[in-house]
Amino acid sequence: MPPTWQNVTAVKEKQIFLVPTDKDSWEYPSLSTCLGFLWMLCKMYPDYYSEEEFLQEVDLFYETAYGMKFDLEFLGY
């Protein structure tokens, strides 16, 4: 991490997160990009959008789009 980032509040408060993308990219343009936005919403505003709600949405997405159930380990979540 560049030294200049040490003054960023999120860095100081250890609020930096990596998008879980081991198998399916949630941050690059693709069908599943919508999950990246919802994941960020869940991380930034957990009182507004809980992780439980997010995981339900992910299950629905993968079942609808690919006919498979969401697997935390498979996606690196």
Secondary structure as UniProt FT lines:
FT   HELIX           3..7
FT   HELIX           9..12
FT   TURN            13..14
FT   TURN            31..32
FT   HELIX           33..44
FT   TURN            46..48
FT   HELIX           51..66
FT   HELIX           72..75
//
